[in-house]
Amino acid sequence: MAPAASPGAPQARLTLLRTRPVTVEGAGFRKLERVVLTLRSPRGDDLRTVRAGQDGTFKVRFSDGVDVRCMGFTVSASGRDGSHARFVRRQPLSCTRAA
């Protein structure tokens, strides 16, 4: 079981860098922590595994074939040492489809 985060410890977080291909940046993870990321979209799931750097950061690019520009999607990250983060993107209003 991973130790609880101390009050001053950085919170793990994900930031979206691009939607095509989906690229996220992680920060606030533990030093050298192995992290499994899952991209969930209407087109299916895509998994990646990375190791955070000495500073607890990483960048991950999901497959080029997943075009989610007009879709909602979620990227979740789960670290082996207990860090967790999630990014949720709702479908953009500019992409609503006519019936």
Protein Blocks (a to p, Z undefined) as FASTA:
>chain_A
ZZdddfklccdddddfbfbdcddddehiaehiacddddddfkbccdddddddfkopacdd
ddfklccklcccddddddfkopacdddddddfklpccZZ
